[in-house]
């Protein structure tokens, strides 16, 4: 019982500190906060414009298996931006801690590296994902009315479920990054995830090995859920439940990878230190 009480206290401390830091950062970077609202529309307008110039939206809807291509592109853009924000927040935050030279202090602090990685980085991930998806609410309401809002609510729930394995994957990759002398490969994570997730094109156009790799990214399943809710009427609930089950399986797998990777990263940082 005392362990749970201590863990709960650590959780509150980390969350309170992270909320203060995150909202202070948004206040000092108002342009970025504004861009969080605009990015889904920019992605969507670019893809719609490109599609109209190069082809037909009706053909695109047929190949993607959706009934309303405009609704799908806007919602998929929101999912894409929120997923990229989650990944970048987790990986780059830990890399920033290393660059700033404060990582050893986080490791030896009472909460420790594991709690800061999970509790602390989850909060800005939830907030950024919520902002990115709810920013498209006016467009969804215009295109599909209240049914579209219901679909967006389902997608938001699946995005949060998909965030669980995505956080584990992000912390795992960030832990590996902390043990490397070169962090530049982190910059390729987001473009690669965009490539293999099949947001704006079917996965069938990818080579077979990229289709296999795509299945290890939670975003792929979230995008599939977006396609399911982009059909006429109500989505296929049974398939949505299967996607949720697959996301929970990925969460278990990535959490099993997460703990030894974090432990190894802690040992490495304590042994080598961080140059300022």
RORO-79363 format. One line per field, with one value per residue (C-alpha): chain; residue number from 1; residue in three letters; x, y negated, z. Coordinates in nm, 3 decimals, padded with zeros to 5 digits. Layout:
% RORO-79363
tortor	(A/...)
guse	(NUM/...)
fifi	(ALA/...)
c1	(X/...)
c2	(Y/...)
c3	(Z/...)
***
This chain:
% RORO-79363
tortor	(A/A/A/A/A/A/A/A/A/A/A/A/A/A/A/A/A/A/A/A/A/A/A/A/A/A/A/A/A/A/A/A/A/A/A/A/A/A/A/A/A/A/A/A/A/A/A/A/A/A/A/A/A/A/A/A/A/A/A/A/A/A/A/A/A/A/A/A/A/A/A/A/A/A/A/A/A/A/A/A/A/A/A/A/A/A/A/A/A/A/A/A/A/A/A/A/A/A/A/A/A/A/A/A/A/A/A/A/A/A/A/A/A/A/A/A/A/A/A/A/A/A/A/A/A/A/A/A/A/A/A/A/A/A/A/A/A/A/A/A/A/A/A/A/A/A/A/A/A/A/A/A/A/A/A/A/A/A/A/A/A/A/A/A/A/A/A/A/A/A/A/A/A/A/A/A/A/A/A/A/A/A/A/A/A/A/A/A/A/A/A/A/A/A/A/A/A/A/A/A/A/A/A/A/A/A/A/A/A/A/A/A/A/A/A/A/A/A/A/A/A/A/A/A/A/A/A/A/A/A/A/A/A/A/A/A/A/A/A/A/A/A/A/A/A/A/A/A/A/A/A/A/A/A/A/A/A/A/A/A/A/A/A/A/A/A/A/A/A/A/A/A/A/A/A/A)
guse	(1/2/3/4/5/6/7/8/9/10/11/12/13/14/15/16/17/18/19/20/21/22/23/24/25/26/27/28/29/30/31/32/33/34/35/36/37/38/39/40/41/42/43/44/45/46/47/48/49/50/51/52/53/54/55/56/57/58/59/60/61/62/63/64/65/66/67/68/69/70/71/72/73/74/75/76/77/78/79/80/81/82/83/84/85/86/87/88/89/90/91/92/93/94/95/96/97/98/99/100/101/102/103/104/105/106/107/108/109/110/111/112/113/114/115/116/117/118/119/120/121/122/123/124/125/126/127/128/129/130/131/132/133/134/135/136/137/138/139/140/141/142/143/144/145/146/147/148/149/150/151/152/153/154/155/156/157/158/159/160/161/162/163/164/165/166/167/168/169/170/171/172/173/174/175/176/177/178/179/180/181/182/183/184/185/186/187/188/189/190/191/192/193/194/195/196/197/198/199/200/201/202/203/204/205/206/207/208/209/210/211/212/213/214/215/216/217/218/219/220/221/222/223/224/225/226/227/228/229/230/231/232/233/234/235/236/237/238/239/240/241/242/243/244/245/246/247/248/249/250/251/252/253/254/255/256/257/258/259/260/261/262/263/264/265/266/267/268/269/270/271/272/273/274/275/276)
fifi	(UNK/UNK/UNK/UNK/UNK/UNK/UNK/UNK/UNK/UNK/UNK/UNK/UNK/UNK/UNK/UNK/UNK/UNK/UNK/UNK/UNK/UNK/UNK/UNK/UNK/UNK/UNK/UNK/UNK/UNK/UNK/UNK/UNK/UNK/UNK/UNK/UNK/UNK/UNK/UNK/UNK/UNK/UNK/UNK/UNK/UNK/UNK/UNK/UNK/UNK/UNK/UNK/UNK/UNK/UNK/UNK/UNK/UNK/UNK/UNK/UNK/UNK/UNK/UNK/UNK/UNK/UNK/UNK/UNK/UNK/UNK/UNK/UNK/UNK/UNK/UNK/UNK/UNK/UNK/UNK/UNK/UNK/UNK/UNK/UNK/UNK/UNK/UNK/UNK/UNK/UNK/UNK/UNK/UNK/UNK/UNK/UNK/UNK/UNK/UNK/UNK/UNK/UNK/UNK/UNK/UNK/UNK/UNK/UNK/UNK/UNK/UNK/UNK/UNK/UNK/UNK/UNK/UNK/UNK/UNK/UNK/UNK/UNK/UNK/UNK/UNK/UNK/UNK/UNK/UNK/UNK/UNK/UNK/UNK/UNK/UNK/UNK/UNK/UNK/UNK/UNK/UNK/UNK/UNK/UNK/UNK/UNK/UNK/UNK/UNK/UNK/UNK/UNK/UNK/UNK/UNK/UNK/UNK/UNK/UNK/UNK/UNK/UNK/UNK/UNK/UNK/UNK/UNK/UNK/UNK/UNK/UNK/UNK/UNK/UNK/UNK/UNK/UNK/UNK/UNK/UNK/UNK/UNK/UNK/UNK/UNK/UNK/UNK/UNK/UNK/UNK/UNK/UNK/UNK/UNK/UNK/UNK/UNK/UNK/UNK/UNK/UNK/UNK/UNK/UNK/UNK/UNK/UNK/UNK/UNK/UNK/UNK/UNK/UNK/UNK/UNK/UNK/UNK/UNK/UNK/UNK/UNK/UNK/UNK/UNK/UNK/UNK/UNK/UNK/UNK/UNK/UNK/UNK/UNK/UNK/UNK/UNK/UNK/UNK/UNK/UNK/UNK/UNK/UNK/UNK/UNK/UNK/UNK/UNK/UNK/UNK/UNK/UNK/UNK/UNK/UNK/UNK/UNK/UNK/UNK/UNK/UNK/UNK/UNK/UNK/UNK/UNK/UNK/UNK/UNK/UNK/UNK/UNK/UNK/UNK/UNK)
c1	(00.000/00.284/00.442/00.123/00.097/00.457/00.408/00.096/00.283/00.564/00.306/00.147/00.485/00.599/00.266/00.241/00.595/00.543/00.214/00.379/00.675/00.458/00.213/00.499/00.666/00.344/00.309/00.662/00.611/00.270/00.342/00.408/00.088/-00.100/00.066/-00.055/-00.407/-00.320/-00.094/-00.377/-00.545/-00.219/-00.155/-00.515/-00.529/-00.200/-00.315/-00.658/-00.503/-00.248/-00.518/-00.742/-00.452/-00.329/-00.647/-01.000/-01.124/-01.380/-01.106/-00.903/-01.203/-01.249/-00.884/-00.870/-01.203/-01.372/-01.700/-01.609/-01.254/-01.256/-01.357/-01.095/-00.810/-00.885/-00.922/-00.619/-00.417/-00.519/-00.420/-00.089/-00.001/-00.100/00.104/00.409/00.375/00.365/00.671/00.869/00.773/00.895/01.213/01.333/01.254/01.492/01.753/01.714/01.771/02.098/02.205/02.121/02.323/02.036/01.982/02.209/02.014/01.685/01.820/01.933/01.620/01.350/01.114/01.396/01.433/01.156/00.886/00.988/00.989/00.645/00.450/00.606/00.611/00.261/00.105/00.225/00.151/-00.212/-00.248/-00.086/-00.290/-00.611/-00.531/-00.442/-00.758/-01.009/-00.875/-01.041/-01.379/-01.529/-01.437/-01.574/-01.897/-01.934/-01.867/-02.061/-02.255/-02.300/-02.231/-01.888/-01.834/-01.923/-01.675/-01.408/-01.470/-01.413/-01.093/-00.973/-01.021/-00.830/-00.551/-00.515/-00.513/-00.255/-00.054/00.016/00.238/00.365/00.498/00.669/00.821/00.928/01.096/01.265/01.407/01.500/01.683/01.883/01.953/02.091/02.351/02.464/02.707/02.502/02.135/02.074/01.885/01.603/01.524/01.435/01.181/00.888/00.931/00.974/00.663/00.474/00.602/00.496/00.175/-00.032/-00.204/-00.261/-00.226/-00.304/-00.032/-00.059/00.149/00.448/00.711/00.646/00.919/00.784/00.436/00.580/00.764/00.445/00.276/00.511/00.399/00.079/-00.005/-00.077/-00.364/-00.499/-00.507/-00.694/-00.948/-00.987/-01.065/-01.327/-01.510/-01.490/-01.752/-02.119/-02.317/-02.163/-01.824/-01.757/-01.740/-01.599/-01.300/-01.244/-01.232/-00.974/-00.762/-00.786/-00.674/-00.375/-00.277/-00.284/-00.062/00.185/00.169/00.272/00.554/00.697/00.668/00.869/01.135/01.100/01.213/01.547/01.624/01.560/01.764/02.053/02.028/02.037/02.349/02.514/02.442/02.557/02.879/02.962/02.796/02.668/02.890/02.753)
c2	(00.000/-00.237/-00.161/-00.262/-00.578/-00.669/-00.594/-00.811/-01.098/-01.068/-01.067/-01.389/-01.561/-01.473/-01.560/-01.893/-01.988/-01.878/-02.068/-02.385/-02.342/-02.257/-02.547/-02.786/-02.666/-02.721/-03.072/-03.154/-02.990/-03.116/-03.075/-02.704/-02.677/-02.837/-02.602/-02.303/-02.413/-02.486/-02.194/-01.941/-02.186/-02.256/-01.884/-01.830/-02.127/-02.023/-01.666/-01.773/-02.027/-01.775/-01.515/-01.749/-01.850/-01.497/-01.292/-01.255/-01.251/-00.985/-00.752/-00.826/-00.740/-00.411/-00.309/-00.408/-00.238/-00.546/-00.714/-01.075/-01.152/-01.507/-01.383/-01.108/-01.338/-01.599/-01.345/-01.145/-01.466/-01.533/-01.179/-01.215/-01.545/-01.422/-01.100/-01.290/-01.530/-01.238/-01.074/-01.396/-01.499/-01.172/-01.118/-01.478/-01.564/-01.298/-01.399/-01.762/-01.655/-01.500/-01.805/-02.040/-01.827/-01.773/-01.404/-01.282/-01.499/-01.351/-00.999/-01.058/-01.259/-01.092/-01.028/-00.885/-00.846/-00.588/-00.796/-01.115/-00.928/-00.775/-01.009/-01.334/-01.284/-01.135/-01.467/-01.683/-01.390/-01.380/-01.757/-01.789/-01.498/-01.649/-01.992/-01.851/-01.643/-01.885/-02.163/-01.989/-01.975/-02.267/-02.097/-01.762/-01.926/-02.096/-01.779/-01.515/-01.694/-01.542/-01.192/-01.317/-01.448/-01.104/-00.946/-01.197/-01.103/-00.735/-00.826/-01.033/-00.733/-00.507/-00.766/-00.765/-00.384/-00.391/-00.637/-00.364/-00.150/-00.465/-00.597/-00.264/-00.266/-00.629/-00.577/-00.261/-00.449/-00.747/-00.517/-00.375/-00.728/-00.826/-00.551/-00.669/-00.947/-01.057/-01.149/-01.259/-00.941/-01.068/-01.323/-01.039/-00.874/-01.103/-01.101/-00.724/-00.678/-00.900/-00.687/-00.348/-00.435/-00.461/-00.784/-00.921/-00.606/-00.234/-00.015/00.214/-00.030/00.017/00.290/00.605/00.538/00.188/00.334/00.567/00.282/00.073/00.325/00.244/-00.120/-00.190/-00.476/-00.222/-00.074/-00.414/-00.513/-00.191/-00.288/-00.627/-00.449/-00.237/-00.537/-00.723/-00.499/-00.586/-00.536/-00.376/-00.200/00.172/00.207/00.562/00.455/00.151/00.384/00.598/00.290/00.198/00.552/00.528/00.194/00.349/00.634/00.377/00.197/00.515/00.585/00.231/00.216/00.538/00.368/00.041/00.148/00.312/00.028/-00.237/-00.045/-00.017/-00.388/-00.482/-00.270/-00.423/-00.783/-00.726/-00.570/-00.810/-01.130/-01.398/-01.669/-02.021)
c3	(00.000/00.086/-00.253/-00.436/-00.229/-00.307/-00.676/-00.683/-00.518/-00.773/-01.050/-00.922/-00.883/-01.233/-01.396/-01.213/-01.315/-01.675/-01.707/-01.578/-01.816/-02.118/-02.085/-02.009/-02.328/-02.527/-02.386/-02.498/-02.839/-02.944/-03.313/-03.261/-03.057/-03.345/-03.596/-03.394/-03.491/-03.853/-03.950/-04.011/-04.251/-04.434/-04.484/-04.595/-04.836/-04.993/-05.052/-05.179/-05.416/-05.538/-05.588/-05.786/-06.011/-06.076/-06.066/-05.936/-05.578/-05.670/-05.796/-05.483/-05.263/-05.449/-05.413/-05.046/-04.970/-04.823/-04.905/-04.826/-04.940/-04.799/-04.454/-04.467/-04.578/-04.310/-04.028/-04.145/-04.149/-03.789/-03.690/-03.872/-03.705/-03.358/-03.403/-03.525/-03.231/-02.988/-03.140/-03.161/-02.807/-02.658/-02.856/-02.887/-02.525/-02.398/-02.654/-02.543/-02.183/-02.298/-02.495/-02.207/-01.967/-01.723/-01.793/-01.509/-01.265/-01.388/-01.344/-00.983/-00.891/-00.674/-00.969/-01.181/-01.555/-01.597/-01.431/-01.610/-01.943/-01.895/-01.666/-01.778/-02.154/-02.161/-02.059/-02.351/-02.584/-02.469/-02.494/-02.837/-02.974/-02.841/-02.988/-03.331/-03.360/-03.210/-03.434/-03.730/-03.552/-03.755/-04.084/-03.964/-03.851/-04.189/-04.392/-04.197/-03.925/-03.580/-03.713/-03.816/-03.462/-03.326/-03.567/-03.462/-03.098/-03.183/-03.366/-03.070/-02.840/-03.080/-03.109/-02.731/-02.728/-03.007/-02.800/-02.541/-02.770/-02.943/-02.611/-02.544/-02.893/-02.857/-02.519/-02.650/-02.950/-02.732/-02.490/-02.778/-02.899/-02.559/-02.589/-02.933/-03.011/-03.311/-03.276/-03.634/-03.719/-03.497/-03.767/-04.005/-03.773/-03.851/-04.234/-04.231/-04.017/-04.262/-04.552/-04.418/-04.232/-04.550/-04.454/-04.803/-05.012/-04.971/-04.822/-05.123/-05.331/-05.099/-05.146/-04.944/-04.689/-04.616/-04.570/-04.306/-04.133/-04.139/-03.910/-03.622/-03.616/-03.419/-03.657/-03.932/-03.730/-03.631/-03.999/-04.077/-03.811/-03.979/-04.309/-04.134/-03.988/-04.320/-04.480/-04.506/-04.189/-03.883/-03.888/-03.858/-03.479/-03.487/-03.698/-03.476/-03.174/-03.357/-03.418/-03.049/-02.960/-03.194/-03.038/-02.691/-02.816/-02.950/-02.617/-02.433/-02.678/-02.666/-02.287/-02.265/-02.477/-02.287/-01.940/-02.029/-02.273/-02.007/-01.752/-01.998/-02.087/-01.718/-01.667/-01.973/-01.872/-01.514/-01.639/-01.921/-01.804/-02.039/-02.181/-02.151)
***
